[in-house]
């Protein structure tokens, strides 16, 4: 049976680099040193997102890292404003991918096509076979 792990972490540290290091350390500790397949970050607008995401990436090296802004971060650990939270997943039997669709407001169809190109399902070489 495959082992899948999902962990959450939350911080109210205001410095983007320190917050990123804290969140990454929690990921590594909760996954017992294993690397996450995907990390999804929710952070308030107070953060320098580049520095926050770089600190997370450098300290827990997920295969995929996705971040977004939020107004009130809810992690299951805590909920607050002016904070950052993440969800990290490590899975033996799941395949993850991420994509970016640009200009959603202007060209919804083009943005959809940009995203869908990354999700190929069974045709993708990394898709596990039953």
Rosetta blueprint (number, residue, H / E / L):
1 X L
2 X L
3 X L
4 X E
5 X E
6 X E
7 X E
8 X E
9 X E
10 X E
11 X E
12 X L
13 X L
14 X L
15 X L
16 X H
17 X H
18 X H
19 X H
20 X H
21 X H
22 X H
23 X H
24 X H
25 X H
26 X H
27 X H
28 X H
29 X H
30 X H
31 X L
32 X L
33 X L
34 X L
35 X L
36 X L
37 X L
38 X E
39 X E
40 X E
41 X E
42 X E
43 X E
44 X L
45 X L
46 X L
47 X L
48 X L
49 X H
50 X H
51 X H
52 X H
53 X H
54 X H
55 X H
56 X H
57 X H
58 X H
59 X H
60 X H
61 X L
62 X L
63 X L
64 X E
65 X E
66 X E
67 X E
68 X E
69 X E
70 X L
71 X L
72 X L
73 X E
74 X E
75 X L
76 X L
77 X L
78 X L
79 X E
80 X E
81 X L
82 X L
83 X L
84 X E
85 X E
86 X E
87 X E
88 X E
89 X E
90 X E
91 X E
92 X L
93 X L
94 X L
95 X L
96 X L
97 X L
98 X L
99 X L
100 X L
101 X L
102 X L
103 X L
104 X L
105 X L
106 X L
107 X L
108 X H
109 X H
110 X H
111 X H
112 X H
113 X H
114 X H
115 X H
116 X H
117 X L
118 X L
119 X L
120 X L
121 X H
122 X H
123 X H
124 X L
125 X L
126 X L
127 X L
128 X L
129 X L
130 X L
